[in-house]
Amino acid sequence: MSIVDVLTDQSMVVLQDRSVVPLSGWLVRALHDCADSGRVLQLVTPLESRLTLPLRSLAAADGTDGVQWVVRHGDGYYEGLSGRPLMWAGSAFAPVPDARDYAPGFTTRPSAPIGSQLTLTYRVRHNADGYLHGPLERLMQLLTGKYPVGWGPAEPMEHPWQPDRFTEYVRGRERARLMIGGDGPRPAQAVAEFATVQGGAVAENTTVSLGYGPDDPPPLQHLPQLVGGLAADQPVVSLFVQLTPGRADLTTEPRWSGAAAPVAMAVAGTVAGPPAVPGRQVGPANAPMTLFPLGDGRSPEGWQRHRALVQHLQGG
């Protein structure tokens, strides 16, 4: 169990000196306390620590419900995901004034070979009744060949995969953020966010991630079949696919390993894109999606195509 090492009117500082730091139940409660009190949760680890995928997703989040990852290296500190040098400013860690370079620890070599992490983020709106597991379960099956194995609001995931219990938990709350574990030849995890909206409908925003080793490239050529299979069974509003350099075990080191780049975006219906980003229809005729290839997941030019596509779809 963790304890609060420093508590000020601006921050709650928690020290974690362990090789892998998960999103424990204690940290989930601490995040709620910080949100209620207007504080930021600052998690301090040594350079040798890694974050699990669910905790890393919160460290990357904007807003008051996130956590800031502070890395201790020698006599200094820096932000674990950006490399920005930090200093203790009396009530919280803050950026070092006039710092222009990455912290030295951020630019050290990763401790393990870097492969790639494939992430698929989808949005769907569920009716006011019925099960909520369908799109997640189907996408996990398409990616891993198996059903999810467990779920929960914290790590380790305390519940075996049971769609009725999963749905009951979400529908009993205005908002829910859950972790789901996959089973298959490669590490697979999902982070799902649910919000009850008008009329009792539920909006879902879920990211499913798979880890691949340096000699095991993701099968991006199969994306059209995957998106079509998902649309045939569980129609979604949109699906965004990215590739990020990273460890195959889906943990994150506080070191630079490379930037994420887009692979594709799919939207419900038969939709025309801008001239530079042609799309193709996938899925059944009664529930089509339009898939827009954006890049190979390595070139930053994919972000330019993504920006042009989003502006076009928004009518800009």
Disulfide bonds with the S-S distance in Angstrom:
none
